[in-house]
Structures are given as structure tokens and as C-alpha cells.
Amino acid sequence: MRMSLRTLGIAATSAALLTLGITPAVAEDGHIYVKVHTYPSGGDSGGSSYADLNFTAARSVTYNKWVINDTCPGDGFRVIARARAQLRSGAYANGAWHEDDGTCESEPWGPYSGRELNTSGDIMRAGIQVCVDLGDRLKCESEFRDNPHTR
């Protein structure tokens, strides 16, 4: 079978871009996962949150299949999470706090879909912030994905 030079060139270029990790802008949509440990030594105590992000515009992102979970072994602290976005200005926009209001043995919060975070400024990246509420302070971790609409 003969392959034209043009076809061969397109195939080689596509393979090179994939090898370098360069993919279409829609690749920024997708799954995000974040975990916070209660104790500095790590272990499984703490909480986690994950969702599928869908960037719908420069100022809007939708969270689908969003779950917040208090992880075992139980540490006696509640786990909270919120949608979070870094704007072009460098400031952060935050959604409302949600919580896994039970213990690590309870059902997690979610999954919920169609939760939107809409802002008045361009969202450069969006994600989830999950925290263990230690009473006198929050111990938090965050993960983000880039918004393809603000490149």
C-alpha cells in the first residue's frame, strides 16, 4: 500500500505532538482529584474530593460527578470542599463549602452533577479545594486544571 508524503507527514507530526504532550484545548476538561491528610505524617486519615470539570466559557466551569469523602481511619474531623478558580487578576473565586457531614464510615457527599462556578473575571484555571476542619484552623489541599477558553 502506498502512502503519500503528505499523509506520512501528517502522521509523523501528530505522533510528535502527542509524544510532547501537546493535545487539543479540550484536553483541559476532565477528571480532577485532590486529597488532604489530617496529620503531617500522612496516613489515610483526612479527606478527598474529585469531579469531572467541563469548561464552558472563559468565565464558567461545570462540575460533574462531584464527590467529597471523609477517609478512614476516622480522625473525628469533618471534611469540607469547594469549587475554586484562579482568575486572570491572580485573585481566587470560591464556591460554597460542601461537606461530608458524617464520619469516615458515612456515605460521601455526592455524586452531584451540573454544579457551576460562574465568575465576573476570566478563569485561568479551576479545581477543587478540600480541607480537614481541625476546629481552630483548616488544613487544605487544592488541585487545578487549565481553562482552554482563556489561553
KAGI-V932214 format. One record per backbone hydrogen bond with DSSP energy under -0.5 kcal/mol. CO is the residue of the C=O (numbers start at 1). NH is the residue of the N-H. E is the energy in kcal/mol with one decimal. If there is no record, write none. Layout:
BEGIN
co:CO nh:NH e:E
co:CO nh:NH e:E
END
This chain:
BEGIN
co:4 nh:8 e:-2.5
co:5 nh:9 e:-2.5
co:6 nh:10 e:-2.5
co:7 nh:11 e:-2.4
co:8 nh:12 e:-2.4
co:9 nh:13 e:-2.5
co:10 nh:14 e:-2.5
co:11 nh:15 e:-2.3
co:12 nh:16 e:-2.2
co:13 nh:17 e:-2.4
co:14 nh:18 e:-2.3
co:15 nh:19 e:-2.2
co:16 nh:20 e:-1.8
co:17 nh:21 e:-0.5
co:17 nh:22 e:-2.6
co:18 nh:21 e:-0.9
co:21 nh:23 e:-0.7
co:24 nh:27 e:-2.2
co:25 nh:28 e:-1.9
co:26 nh:29 e:-1.4
co:30 nh:53 e:-3.1
co:32 nh:51 e:-1.8
co:34 nh:49 e:-2.3
co:36 nh:47 e:-2.3
co:39 nh:42 e:-2.2
co:41 nh:43 e:-0.6
co:42 nh:39 e:-0.6
co:45 nh:38 e:-1.9
co:46 nh:71 e:-2.1
co:47 nh:36 e:-2.9
co:48 nh:69 e:-2.9
co:49 nh:34 e:-2.4
co:50 nh:67 e:-2.5
co:51 nh:32 e:-2.4
co:51 nh:53 e:-0.6
co:52 nh:64 e:-2.7
co:53 nh:30 e:-2.1
co:54 nh:56 e:-0.6
co:54 nh:62 e:-2.5
co:57 nh:60 e:-1.0
co:58 nh:123 e:-3.2
co:59 nh:119 e:-2.3
co:60 nh:56 e:-1.3
co:60 nh:57 e:-1.4
co:61 nh:117 e:-2.6
co:62 nh:54 e:-2.2
co:62 nh:64 e:-0.5
co:63 nh:115 e:-1.9
co:64 nh:52 e:-3.2
co:66 nh:111 e:-0.5
co:66 nh:112 e:-1.6
co:67 nh:50 e:-1.9
co:68 nh:109 e:-2.2
co:69 nh:48 e:-2.4
co:69 nh:71 e:-0.5
co:71 nh:46 e:-0.9
co:78 nh:133 e:-2.5
co:79 nh:100 e:-2.0
co:80 nh:131 e:-3.4
co:81 nh:98 e:-2.4
co:82 nh:129 e:-2.4
co:83 nh:95 e:-2.9
co:84 nh:127 e:-2.7
co:85 nh:87 e:-0.6
co:85 nh:93 e:-2.8
co:86 nh:124 e:-2.7
co:86 nh:125 e:-1.4
co:87 nh:90 e:-2.0
co:91 nh:87 e:-3.0
co:93 nh:85 e:-2.6
co:98 nh:81 e:-2.7
co:99 nh:101 e:-1.1
co:100 nh:79 e:-0.8
co:103 nh:106 e:-1.5
co:109 nh:68 e:-2.2
co:112 nh:66 e:-3.1
co:114 nh:116 e:-0.5
co:115 nh:63 e:-3.8
co:117 nh:61 e:-1.7
co:122 nh:88 e:-1.9
co:122 nh:124 e:-0.6
co:124 nh:147 e:-2.5
co:125 nh:86 e:-2.6
co:126 nh:145 e:-2.8
co:127 nh:84 e:-2.1
co:128 nh:143 e:-1.8
co:129 nh:82 e:-2.1
co:130 nh:141 e:-2.2
co:131 nh:80 e:-2.4
co:131 nh:133 e:-0.5
co:132 nh:134 e:-1.0
co:132 nh:139 e:-2.2
co:133 nh:78 e:-0.5
co:134 nh:136 e:-1.0
co:137 nh:134 e:-2.2
co:138 nh:140 e:-0.6
co:139 nh:132 e:-2.5
co:141 nh:130 e:-2.5
co:143 nh:128 e:-1.6
co:145 nh:126 e:-2.3
co:146 nh:148 e:-0.6
co:147 nh:150 e:-1.4
co:148 nh:151 e:-0.7
END
